[in-house]
């Protein structure tokens, strides 16, 4: 029936991430630690009790994201090692072997990048910006900057594996992934400029709203993994038993 039974994880993490920020924001406003509006996300978790809540929520979110990243890594490795190329000529088979090695290395690089990303998320949640700014900034770089690299690598893997019979890797999904990478890149650039301006002129509602928006492409990226984690039984008859993915 299903290639794996973990297709619900991307949906949960896509909803969990923005919900975590809303929860801590609500607590911070209730305690009058921040003004209503769109403060920087980091400012909503600098003082207890919201700092404790944000740290715990982001730790749980990092764990969920880690399960998704690991599942995606094992699933991709399984397909690259077992799926048959749609071409049958000798030249295409030689190209296929080269493509397998390239994709397997790329998949490993994406997995390591993903682990760095969730480590950054944990750092952001546990080292508040008002306490240890350097560590908090490092965590933000890993979570958003390295996280963007993870999105790029997964998009490249999707585009380079078109010749393999991988369920869920449709033209629509590949196009949507590319669009998310472009949107995330634009938001990262704008947020970086806004952060520089805020050091001299204050955050401002417009700048901090963009900061909140920068999380959306990442959440949507995880949400689109649902199609990869779910496929029909007939799609895996020729590729072996996916129960061995773990």
C-alpha positions in Angstrom: 0.0 0.0 0.0 2.6 2.6 1.1 6.3 2.7 0.4 6.7 3.9 4.0 4.2 4.9 6.6 5.9 8.2 7.4 4.1 10.4 4.9 2.4 12.2 7.8 5.7 13.5 9.2 6.2 16.3 6.6 2.7 17.5 7.2 3.2 17.6 11.0 6.5 19.5 10.7 5.0 22.0 8.2 2.3 22.9 10.7 4.5 22.5 13.8 7.1 25.1 12.9 4.9 28.2 12.5 2.7 27.0 15.4 5.7 26.9 17.7 6.5 30.6 16.9 2.8 31.6 17.4 2.7 29.9 20.8 5.8 31.6 22.1 4.7 34.9 20.6 1.3 34.6 22.4 3.0 33.9 25.7 5.4 36.8 25.3 2.6 39.2 24.5 0.5 38.0 27.4 3.4 38.7 29.7 4.1 42.0 28.1 7.6 41.0 27.1 7.1 42.1 23.5 4.7 44.5 21.8 1.8 43.1 19.7 2.7 43.0 16.0 5.5 41.1 14.3 8.6 41.3 16.5 11.7 39.3 15.5 11.0 35.6 16.3 14.1 35.6 18.5 12.7 38.4 20.6 9.6 36.3 21.5 11.8 33.8 23.3 14.4 35.8 25.2 12.7 35.9 28.7 11.1 33.1 30.8 8.7 31.5 30.6 8.5 31.8 26.8 12.2 31.2 26.4 11.8 27.8 28.1 8.8 27.0 25.9 10.5 28.0 22.7 13.6 26.0 23.5 11.5 22.9 24.2 9.4 23.3 21.1 12.4 23.8 18.8 14.1 20.8 20.3 11.1 18.7 19.5 10.9 20.2 16.0 14.5 19.5 15.4 13.9 15.9 16.4 10.9 15.6 14.0 12.9 17.2 11.2 15.8 14.8 11.9 13.5 11.8 11.4 12.3 13.3 8.1 15.8 14.0 6.9 17.0 10.5 7.8 14.0 8.9 6.2 14.5 10.9 3.0 18.2 10.0 3.0 17.5 6.2 3.4 14.7 6.3 0.9 16.8 8.1 -1.7 19.7 5.7 -1.2 17.4 2.8 -1.6 16.1 4.0 -4.9 19.5 5.0 -6.3 20.9 1.5 -5.4 17.9 -0.5 -6.7 15.8 1.4 -9.2 16.2 0.6 -12.9 16.9 3.3 -15.4 14.1 3.8 -18.0 16.7 3.4 -20.8 18.1 0.0 -21.8 21.1 0.7 -24.1 24.6 -0.1 -23.0 25.6 3.6 -23.1 22.7 4.6 -21.0 23.6 1.9 -18.5 27.1 3.3 -18.2 25.7 6.8 -17.7 23.3 5.3 -15.2 26.1 3.8 -13.1 27.9 7.2 -13.1 24.7 8.9 -12.2 24.1 6.5 -9.3 27.5 7.2 -7.8 27.0 11.0 -8.2 23.5 10.9 -6.6 24.6 8.7 -3.8 27.4 11.2 -2.9 25.0 14.1 -3.3 22.5 12.3 -1.1 25.1 11.8 1.7 26.1 15.5 1.4 22.4 16.5 1.7 22.0 14.3 4.8 25.0 15.9 6.5 23.7 19.3 5.6 20.3 18.4 7.0 21.9 17.4 10.3 23.7 20.7 10.6 20.5 22.5 9.9 18.6 20.8 12.8 21.6 21.3 15.0 21.2 25.0 14.3 17.6 25.0 15.2 18.4 23.5 18.5 21.1 26.2 19.1 18.6 28.9 18.3 16.1 27.6 20.8 18.5 27.0 23.7 20.8 30.0 23.3 18.7 33.2 23.4 19.9 36.2 21.5 20.1 38.3 24.7 22.2 35.8 26.5 24.8 34.3 24.1 24.4 36.3 20.9 27.3 34.6 19.1 26.0 31.1 19.6 22.4 32.2 18.7 23.7 33.8 15.5 25.6 30.6 14.6 22.4 28.6 15.1 20.5 31.0 12.9 23.1 30.7 10.2 22.9 26.9 10.3 19.1 26.8 10.5 18.5 29.3 7.6 21.7 29.5 5.6 22.7 25.8 5.7 19.0 24.9 5.6 18.8 26.7 2.3 21.7 24.7 1.0 19.8 21.5 2.1 16.9 22.7 0.0 19.1 23.3 -3.0 20.7 19.8 -2.7 17.3 18.1 -2.5 16.2 20.1 -5.5 19.3 19.0 -7.5 18.7 15.4 -6.5 15.1 15.6 -7.7 16.1 17.1 -11.0 19.1 14.8 -11.6 17.1 11.6 -10.8 14.5 12.1 -13.5 15.7 9.0 -15.4 15.1 6.7 -12.4 11.6 5.4 -11.6 11.2 7.2 -8.3 7.6 7.6 -7.1 6.6 11.2 -6.3 9.3 12.8 -8.4 6.9 14.5 -10.8 7.6 17.6 -13.0 5.2 19.5 -10.8 7.1 18.6 -7.6 10.5 19.5 -9.2 9.1 22.9 -10.4 7.6 23.6 -7.0 10.9 22.8 -5.3 12.8 25.2 -7.6 10.2 27.9 -6.9 10.6 27.4 -3.1 14.4 27.7 -3.4 14.1 31.0 -5.3 11.6 32.4 -2.8 13.7 31.3 0.1 16.8 32.9 -1.4 15.0 36.2 -2.0 13.6 36.3 1.5 17.1 35.5 3.0 18.7 38.4 1.1 15.9 40.8 2.1 16.0 39.7 5.7 19.8 40.0 5.8 19.5 43.6 4.5 16.7 44.3 7.0 18.7 43.0 9.8 21.6 45.3 9.0 19.2 48.3 8.8 17.6 47.3 12.1 20.9 47.7 14.0 20.7 51.4 13.3 17.1 52.2 12.8 15.3 49.5 14.8 13.5 46.4 13.6 10.3 48.1 12.3 7.1 46.2 11.4 8.0 45.6 7.8 11.4 44.2 8.4 10.2 41.8 11.2 7.3 40.6 9.1 9.7 39.5 6.5 11.6 37.7 9.2 8.5 35.7 10.0 7.9 35.0 6.3 11.3 33.4 5.9 10.1 30.3 7.6 7.4 29.6 5.1 9.4 28.3 2.2 11.2 25.8 4.5 7.9 24.6 6.0 6.5 24.1 2.4 9.7 22.3 1.4 9.1 19.7 4.2 5.4 19.5 3.3 6.2 18.6 -0.3 8.2 15.6 0.9 4.8 14.0 1.6 4.6 12.8 -2.0 8.1 11.2 -1.8 7.2 9.4 1.4 4.0 7.9 -0.1 3.7 5.7 -3.1 1.6 2.8 -4.4 2.6 -0.8 -3.9 3.0 -1.5 -7.6 5.7 1.2 -7.7 8.1 -0.9 -5.6 7.5 -4.4 -7.0 10.6 -4.0 -9.1 12.8 -2.4 -6.5 12.5 -4.7 -3.5 11.1 -4.5 -0.1 11.0 -1.0 1.3 10.5 -2.4 4.8 14.3 -2.6 4.8 14.6 1.2 4.5 15.2 1.5 8.3 
